Amino acid sequence: MSQTITRGARPSPRPAAPGTPDSARVVRTARRKAALHWVAVHSLGVAAALFFVLPFVFLFLTSVMSDQQALTRDLWPRTWEWGNYAKVWDTPGFLTWWRNTLMYAGLGTLLTVVSSVPVAYALAKFRFRGRRLSLLLVIAMMMLPPQVVVIPMYLFWAQQLDLSGTLWPLIIPMAFGDAFSIFLLRQFLLTIPDEYLDAARVDGCGELRTMLRVVLPMAKPGIAAVALFQFFCAWNDYFGPQIYASDNPAAWTLSYGLESFKGAHHTNWNLTMAATVLVMAPVIVLFFFAQKAFVEGVTLTGVKG
């Protein structure tokens, strides 16, 4: 039977067979379009990532340059001077700065969490007279700059307790809670249903046991967020050690010691950058491994008011 062909109609083009030059061209075109589409959709994210990453790349590349090349406009090291990190690490006092910073950040974070959790639990789950006033006082303390009370606090620690030249004036107050940590934990604890607490009380648990056995396991993301905030704040603190420990090099922290190192090596930019990398590396690694709990804790603190 003969087939009738409509006048003016053209047969549809056949798809290119796999493996032919036309099919390879089609695949390349599709991949190029997909890549351009991805760049167009994520252009702002890519630009923001480059904005934040490129300074760290420049910092690292400068830290492995030679003394002469670090003073030039070169962006890529001719020779990789890994010995710069060994020179910084062997600098007199650098290990002392590390030890002091770990003690300040670690012990301060522990004291802040231990002292802030019970207060946040009381503000979130207890109903008592003056509860709103207590919360307003916590918020007011968040808005009070530390520079306002630095003179009377320094006179108290230096003249009354004779603790000037040490880090204890910065560590001991953390045992009495932190306003920001209390508020953040309180907001997170509000997301925990009261039914869990009521069930624990029915089973015979007191308030302390309820907090330890029921609330704390469910509040791990919030506690992790508070701990990271406090650890980063103490690790990067420059103002506090400058006020209380500037006259005692044995009590310097990394943030304050780095300023002294920069002054002693102001022409050796490679060593200064290497010291900066060693100071920044622990907090970057810590945040990289704990970012999931950190983001979850910060996100859930705004669910209830």
C-alpha positions as CSV (number, residue, x, y, z in Angstrom):
1,M,0.0,0.0,0.0
2,S,1.4,3.3,-1.0
3,Q,1.8,6.0,1.7
4,T,0.3,9.5,1.2
5,I,2.7,12.3,1.9
6,T,1.1,15.7,2.7
7,R,2.4,18.4,0.5
8,G,4.7,20.9,2.2
9,A,5.3,18.6,5.2
10,R,8.8,17.7,6.2
11,P,9.8,14.5,7.9
12,S,10.9,15.0,11.5
13,P,14.7,14.8,12.0
14,R,15.9,11.6,13.4
15,P,17.8,11.6,16.7
16,A,21.5,11.2,16.4
17,A,22.7,7.7,17.0
18,P,24.9,7.2,20.1
19,G,28.6,7.5,19.5
20,T,28.3,9.7,16.4
21,P,29.8,13.2,16.3
22,D,26.3,14.8,16.4
23,S,25.4,13.0,19.6
24,A,28.7,14.0,21.3
25,R,28.0,17.6,20.3
26,V,24.5,17.4,21.7
27,V,25.9,16.0,25.0
28,R,28.5,18.8,25.3
29,T,25.9,21.4,24.6
30,A,23.6,20.0,27.2
31,R,26.4,19.9,29.8
32,R,27.4,23.5,29.0
33,K,23.8,24.7,29.3
34,A,23.5,22.9,32.6
35,A,26.8,24.4,33.9
36,L,25.7,27.9,32.8
37,H,22.3,27.4,34.5
38,W,24.0,26.3,37.7
39,V,26.3,29.3,37.7
40,A,23.4,31.7,37.0
41,V,21.3,30.2,39.9
42,H,24.2,30.1,42.3
43,S,26.1,33.2,41.2
44,L,25.4,35.1,44.4
45,G,26.5,32.1,46.5
46,V,29.6,31.6,44.4
47,A,30.5,35.3,44.8
48,A,29.9,35.2,48.5
49,A,32.0,32.0,48.8
50,L,34.9,33.6,46.9
51,F,34.6,36.8,49.0
52,F,35.1,34.8,52.2
53,V,37.5,32.1,50.9
54,L,40.0,34.2,48.9
55,P,41.5,36.0,51.9
56,F,42.2,32.7,53.6
57,V,43.8,31.4,50.4
58,F,46.0,34.6,50.2
59,L,46.8,34.2,53.9
60,F,48.0,30.6,53.5
61,L,50.0,31.2,50.3
62,T,51.8,34.1,51.9
63,S,52.6,32.0,55.0
64,V,54.6,29.5,52.9
65,M,56.6,32.1,50.9
66,S,60.2,33.1,51.6
67,D,61.1,36.3,53.4
68,Q,62.0,38.2,50.1
69,Q,59.0,36.9,48.1
70,A,56.5,37.9,50.9
71,L,57.5,41.5,50.3
72,T,56.7,41.3,46.5
73,R,53.4,41.3,44.6
74,D,53.6,37.6,43.9
75,L,50.5,35.6,44.7
76,W,52.0,32.1,44.2
77,P,55.0,30.9,46.2
78,R,58.1,30.0,44.1
79,T,59.2,27.6,46.8
80,W,57.0,26.2,49.6
81,E,58.7,27.2,52.8
82,W,56.9,24.9,55.3
83,G,59.6,25.7,57.8
84,N,57.9,29.0,58.5
85,Y,55.4,27.2,60.7
86,A,58.2,25.5,62.6
87,K,59.9,28.9,63.2
88,V,56.6,30.3,64.6
89,W,56.0,27.2,66.7
90,D,59.5,27.5,68.2
91,T,59.1,31.2,69.0
92,P,59.7,31.7,72.8
93,G,56.3,32.0,74.5
94,F,54.2,30.7,71.7
95,L,53.4,27.4,73.5
96,T,52.6,29.4,76.6
97,W,50.1,31.4,74.7
98,W,48.5,28.2,73.4
99,R,48.3,26.8,76.9
100,N,46.8,29.9,78.3
101,T,44.3,30.2,75.5
102,L,43.1,26.6,75.9
103,M,42.7,27.1,79.6
104,Y,40.8,30.3,79.2
105,A,38.6,29.1,76.4
106,G,38.0,25.6,77.7
107,L,37.5,26.3,81.4
108,G,35.5,29.4,80.6
109,T,33.2,27.5,78.3
110,L,32.7,24.7,80.8
111,L,31.8,27.2,83.6
112,T,29.5,29.2,81.3
113,V,27.5,26.1,80.3
114,V,27.3,24.7,83.8
115,S,26.1,28.0,85.3
116,S,23.8,29.1,82.5
117,V,21.8,25.9,81.9
118,P,20.0,25.9,85.3
119,V,19.1,29.6,85.0
120,A,17.8,29.1,81.5
121,Y,15.8,26.1,82.6
122,A,14.2,28.0,85.4
123,L,13.3,31.0,83.1
124,A,11.8,28.6,80.4
125,K,9.9,26.1,82.5
126,F,9.2,27.5,85.9
127,R,6.3,29.9,86.7
128,F,7.2,32.2,89.6
129,R,6.7,35.8,90.6
130,G,9.3,38.1,89.0
131,R,9.9,35.8,86.1
132,R,9.4,38.5,83.4
133,L,11.5,40.9,85.4
134,S,14.3,38.4,85.6
135,L,14.2,37.9,81.9
136,L,14.3,41.7,81.3
137,L,17.3,41.9,83.5
138,V,19.1,39.2,81.5
139,I,18.2,41.1,78.2
140,A,19.4,44.4,79.8
141,M,22.8,42.7,80.7
142,M,23.1,41.6,77.0
143,M,22.9,45.3,76.0
144,L,25.4,46.5,78.5
145,P,28.8,46.9,76.9
146,P,31.7,45.4,78.9
147,Q,33.6,48.6,78.6
148,V,31.1,50.3,80.9
149,V,32.1,48.3,84.0
150,V,35.7,47.6,83.1
151,I,37.2,50.2,85.5
152,P,35.3,49.1,88.7
153,M,35.8,45.5,87.8
154,Y,39.5,46.0,87.3
155,L,39.8,47.9,90.6
156,F,38.0,45.0,92.3
157,W,40.2,42.3,90.8
158,A,43.5,44.1,91.0
159,Q,43.2,45.9,94.4
160,Q,40.8,43.8,96.4
161,L,41.8,40.3,95.2
162,D,45.2,41.0,93.8
163,L,44.6,38.9,90.7
164,S,46.1,41.4,88.2
165,G,48.5,39.8,85.7
166,T,46.4,36.5,85.5
167,L,43.5,35.3,83.5
168,W,41.4,34.5,86.5
169,P,39.5,37.8,86.5
170,L,38.2,36.7,83.1
171,I,37.5,33.0,84.0
172,I,35.9,33.3,87.5
173,P,32.9,35.6,86.4
174,M,31.9,32.9,83.9
175,A,31.0,30.6,86.8
176,F,28.0,33.0,87.5
177,G,26.4,32.7,84.1
178,D,26.4,34.7,80.8
179,A,23.5,36.8,79.7
180,F,23.7,35.8,76.1
181,S,24.1,32.1,76.9
182,I,21.2,32.2,79.3
183,F,18.9,33.9,76.7
184,L,19.9,31.6,73.9
185,L,19.4,28.5,76.0
186,R,16.1,29.8,77.3
187,Q,14.8,30.2,73.8
188,F,15.9,26.7,72.9
189,L,14.3,25.1,76.0
190,L,11.0,26.7,75.1
191,T,10.9,24.3,72.1
192,I,10.9,21.3,74.4
193,P,7.3,20.2,75.1
194,D,6.2,20.4,78.8
195,E,4.7,16.9,78.5
196,Y,8.1,15.3,78.7
197,L,8.8,17.2,82.0
198,D,5.4,16.3,83.4
199,A,5.9,12.6,82.6
200,A,9.2,12.7,84.4
201,R,7.7,14.4,87.4
202,V,4.9,11.8,87.5
203,D,7.5,9.0,87.6
204,G,9.0,10.6,90.7
205,C,11.8,12.7,89.3
206,G,12.7,16.0,91.0
207,E,13.5,19.1,89.2
208,L,17.2,18.6,89.2
209,R,16.9,15.0,88.0
210,T,14.4,16.1,85.3
211,M,16.8,18.7,84.1
212,L,19.7,16.2,84.0
213,R,17.9,13.2,82.6
214,V,15.2,14.7,80.3
215,V,16.1,18.3,79.4
216,L,19.8,18.1,78.8
217,P,19.7,15.1,76.4
218,M,17.1,17.0,74.3
219,A,18.9,20.3,74.5
220,K,22.3,19.1,73.1
221,P,22.1,21.3,70.0
222,G,21.4,24.4,72.0
223,I,24.1,23.6,74.5
224,A,26.5,23.0,71.6
225,A,25.7,26.3,70.1
226,V,26.2,28.1,73.4
227,A,29.5,26.3,74.0
228,L,30.8,27.1,70.5
229,F,29.8,30.8,70.9
230,Q,31.6,31.0,74.2
231,F,34.6,29.1,73.1
232,F,35.1,31.3,70.0
233,C,34.5,34.5,72.0
234,A,37.2,33.5,74.6
235,W,39.6,32.2,71.9
236,N,39.5,35.5,70.0
237,D,39.3,37.8,73.1
238,Y,41.8,40.6,72.9
239,F,40.3,43.2,75.1
240,G,40.2,41.1,78.3
241,P,43.8,39.8,78.3
242,Q,45.0,43.3,77.4
243,I,43.3,44.8,80.5
244,Y,44.3,42.1,83.0
245,A,47.3,40.2,81.7
246,S,49.3,42.8,79.6
247,D,52.0,43.2,82.3
248,N,52.7,39.5,82.6
249,P,53.9,37.8,79.4
250,A,53.4,34.4,81.1
251,A,49.6,35.0,81.1
252,W,49.3,36.2,77.5
253,T,46.8,34.5,75.2
254,L,47.2,33.9,71.5
255,S,45.2,36.9,70.4
256,Y,47.4,39.3,72.5
257,G,50.6,37.4,71.9
258,L,49.9,37.5,68.1
259,E,50.0,41.3,68.3
260,S,53.4,41.2,70.1
261,F,54.6,38.7,67.5
262,K,53.5,41.0,64.7
263,G,55.4,43.9,66.2
264,A,58.6,41.8,66.5
265,H,58.3,40.5,62.9
266,H,56.7,43.5,61.1
267,T,58.9,42.9,58.0
268,N,58.5,39.1,57.9
269,W,55.0,38.9,56.6
270,N,55.4,35.2,55.9
271,L,56.0,34.5,59.6
272,T,53.2,36.8,60.6
273,M,50.8,35.0,58.3
274,A,52.0,31.6,59.5
275,A,51.3,32.6,63.1
276,T,47.9,33.8,62.1
277,V,47.1,30.5,60.4
278,L,48.1,28.6,63.5
279,V,45.9,30.8,65.6
280,M,42.9,30.4,63.3
281,A,43.2,26.7,62.5
282,P,41.7,25.3,65.7
283,V,38.5,27.3,65.6
284,I,38.0,26.6,61.9
285,V,38.5,22.8,62.4
286,L,36.2,22.9,65.4
287,F,33.5,24.7,63.6
288,F,33.8,22.4,60.6
289,F,33.1,19.3,62.7
290,A,30.4,20.9,64.9
291,Q,28.6,23.1,62.4
292,K,25.6,20.8,62.2
293,A,24.8,21.0,65.9
294,F,25.7,24.7,65.8
295,V,23.3,25.6,63.0
296,E,20.5,23.4,64.5
297,G,20.9,25.0,67.9
298,V,20.8,28.6,66.5
299,T,17.9,27.8,64.2
300,L,15.6,26.3,66.8
301,T,16.2,29.2,69.3
302,G,13.7,31.3,67.4
303,V,10.8,28.9,67.2
304,K,9.1,30.2,70.3
305,G,9.1,33.6,72.0
